[in-house]
């Protein structure tokens, strides 16, 4: 039994939100002028890239997911 192919997506339904959302985020962050409360999109992207290159970020993600799984395991009724 083969899966049926998905119908094509019409071009008018595809709305690219990445660049406008990042531009709005950056503008709001600059207006706020508080890096602790709302860091800019560029600052966040640079920090993400630096964390991935250094190898620290995957370790932090693994530790966070381990804590999350423990919480779900403890909160699941028997």
C-alpha positions as CSV (number, residue, x, y, z in Angstrom):
1,X,0.0,0.0,0.0
2,X,1.6,3.2,-1.1
3,X,0.9,6.6,0.4
4,X,-0.9,9.1,-1.8
5,X,1.1,12.2,-2.8
6,X,0.2,15.4,-1.2
7,X,-1.5,18.0,-3.5
8,X,0.6,20.9,-4.6
9,X,0.6,24.1,-2.5
10,X,-0.7,27.1,-4.4
11,X,1.7,30.0,-4.5
12,X,-0.8,32.5,-3.0
13,X,-0.9,30.3,0.2
14,X,2.8,30.5,0.7
15,X,3.6,33.5,2.9
16,X,7.3,34.0,3.7
17,X,7.3,35.3,7.3
18,X,10.9,34.7,8.2
19,X,12.5,38.0,7.0
20,X,9.6,40.3,8.0
21,X,9.3,38.7,11.4
22,X,13.0,39.0,12.0
23,X,12.9,42.6,10.9
24,X,10.0,43.4,13.2
25,X,11.8,41.6,16.1
26,X,15.0,43.6,15.5
27,X,13.1,46.9,15.3
28,X,11.3,46.2,18.5
29,X,14.5,45.1,20.3
30,X,16.2,48.3,19.2
31,X,13.3,50.4,20.3
32,X,13.2,48.6,23.7
33,X,17.0,49.1,24.1
34,X,17.3,46.4,26.7
35,X,19.3,43.4,25.7
36,X,18.4,41.5,28.8
37,X,14.6,41.9,28.3
38,X,14.5,41.6,24.5
39,X,17.7,40.7,22.6
40,X,17.7,41.5,18.9
41,X,17.3,38.9,16.2
42,X,20.9,39.4,15.0
43,X,22.3,39.1,18.5
44,X,20.3,35.9,19.0
45,X,21.5,34.4,15.7
46,X,25.1,35.2,16.5
47,X,24.8,33.7,20.0
48,X,23.2,30.6,18.5
49,X,25.9,30.2,15.9
50,X,28.6,30.7,18.5
51,X,27.1,28.1,20.8
52,X,26.8,25.6,18.0
53,X,30.4,26.2,16.8
54,X,31.8,25.9,20.3
55,X,29.8,22.7,21.0
56,X,28.3,24.1,24.2
57,X,24.7,24.5,23.0
58,X,24.0,20.8,22.1
59,X,25.1,19.8,25.6
60,X,22.8,22.4,27.2
61,X,20.0,21.2,25.0
62,X,20.6,17.6,26.0
63,X,20.6,18.6,29.7
64,X,17.4,20.6,29.4
65,X,15.6,17.7,27.5
66,X,16.8,15.3,30.2
67,X,15.2,17.5,32.9
68,X,12.0,17.8,30.8
69,X,11.7,14.0,30.4
70,X,12.2,13.5,34.1
71,X,9.5,16.0,34.8
72,X,7.1,14.3,32.5
73,X,8.0,10.9,33.9
74,X,7.3,12.1,37.5
75,X,4.1,13.8,36.5
76,X,2.6,10.9,34.6
77,X,0.0,9.1,36.6
78,X,0.5,5.4,37.0
